[in-house]
Amino acid sequence: MPTDNALPPNATPYERLGGEAAVRKLVKRFYGLMDTLPEAWAVRRMHAEDLSGSEEKLFLFLSGWLGGPNLYVERYGHPFLRARHLPFSIGIRERDEWMLCMRQALEEQVADGALRASLLSAFSSLANHMRNRAESGAASAAVTLDTLGNGQA
């Protein structure tokens, strides 16, 4: 991973993370957690048994989303992320489980605290945007994005 001194002041999150190798490592850890944490069971069962396809697509997407090469767009076109996830019933539980895995992966893989906090906030917004299942008011109030962003669930 490059040191802060080696980075230009306008470095992208992709560059600040450490580029391709660091994004791959983050994604690999994220799916490793999803595959092993019992608390992530609901979101894990939404994926194929073999996570390698999901892992590759997330890597491609995150590369561009973080300011690096737009690999996903080059291969598949515009992500239309929410539309691509509509076949899956995604509610609060699935969002929170996805965020549990991403939060832990970020904590383990991203040493820069400011970058980690910024990414956690961005991922929290993205994960909330993927919700597509109506839920009761009581369930909706159970976990807010504030608690997700602060590492509490």
Sequence and secondary structure as in RCSB ss.txt:
>XXXX:A:sequence
MPTDNALPPNATPYERLGGEAAVRKLVKRFYGLMDTLPEAWAVRRMHAEDLSGSEEKLFLFLSGWLGGPNLYVER
YGHPFLRARHLPFSIGIRERDEWMLCMRQALEEQVADGALRASLLSAFSSLANHMRNRAESGAASAAVTLDTLGN
GQA
>XXXX:A:secstr
   GGGS TT  HHHHHTSHHHHHHHHHHHHHHHHH GGGHHHHTTS SSTHHHHHHHHHHHHHHTTS  HHHHH
HS   HHHHHTTS   HHHHHHHHHHHHHHHHHH   HHHHHHHHHHHHHHHHHT  S   HHHHHHS HHHHHT
T  
